[in-house]
């Protein structure tokens, strides 16, 4: 016997409902500062992997390409497209005031990851930050350099983007440690930005070498710039055993440089954990659950003595 039209309608509705249930229940949009940054790539991939493992989360990614205006436009489009939650890796901490306002006004949960927003200490309800306390990073890094130099020596400092609060804090950490009595024999002889970039750092280091700038150590705000400095020094015939080089992030390339005997110090920033935690916070907030306004992922100092732990 053929089913009645009424029964067919019910069966069709059930089929559509079942198909819908197989789709993701939560839609999360992510704006990253730059897709070509190795450290940020780890964060992006960890968000993607966590979403896939969860099974009921759809994630969309956009590359801000270091452009504040582009990132704001992405956030506005995410909101207009009806995403359940947003994750933003800010290009510039100062620009987050407007991003926060847009998300709060639309009632869309917002999680900042890695780069802190300008108002980190007073984020409104529905907004959270997942990252690591930068006061630890540059402090740990410079303490290790101080120990290796015996508290004295000329230092070159490579800084991240000058508008980036993480870069500014890491650089301040360097100066704060050098001001301590046990490290006061250290002196910063040059300090310039290389924008987190390996190639820019290589060019900057080449310029310093060409100018004959004296140095005993290079302290870079991240591993990419430290590697750029190493490449320039090796091209110029500098013996790596004669200098101390320090970075931050403990990226795969950074750890490989340490294993090769070129990088002396880095600081492990758990990019994978930051990405996973950011997605978890976004999903929970989308579901109406409360999360902490600041969620801290600790830094860890990495040297050749404990390298195997991080490899």
TAGI-V792022 format. One line per field, one symbol per residue. phi: phi as a letter, one per 20 degrees, with the letter a starting at -180 (. if undefined). burial: I if it has 9 or more other C-alpha atoms within 8 Angstrom, else O. A space follows every 50 residues. Layout:
BEGIN
phi = ???
burial = ???
END
This chain:
BEGIN
phi = .fffgfffffffffffffffffefecdddcddgafeegffffffffffff ffffnccdcddcdflmdffffffffffgffemffbcccdffbgfffgfff gffffemdgccecmefffdgfbfffncccdadfffffffggffffgffem nbqecddddfgfeeffffffffggffffffgfcffebeebbbeclmdfff fffffffffffmffadbdddfbfgfffgffgffffenffffecdcccbpl fgffffffffneeebbcfdffgfffffffgffffffeneecffcdedfeb fccffdggfef
burial = OOOOOOOIOOOOOOOOOOOOOOOIOIIIIIIIIIIOOOIIIIIIIIIIOI IIOOOIIIIOOIIIIOIIOIIIOIIIOIIOOOIIIIIIIIIIIOIIIOII OIIIOOOIIIIIIIIIIIOIOOIOOIIIIIIIIIIOIIIIIIIIIIOOIO IIIIIIIIIIIIOIIIIIIIIIIIOIIIOOOOIIIIIIIOIOIIIIIIOI IIIIIIOIIOOOOOIIIIIIIIIIIIIIIIIIIIOOOOOIOOIIIIIIII IOOIIOIIIOIIIIIIIIIIIIIIIIIIIOIIIIIIOOOOOOIIIOIOII IIIIOOIOOOO
END
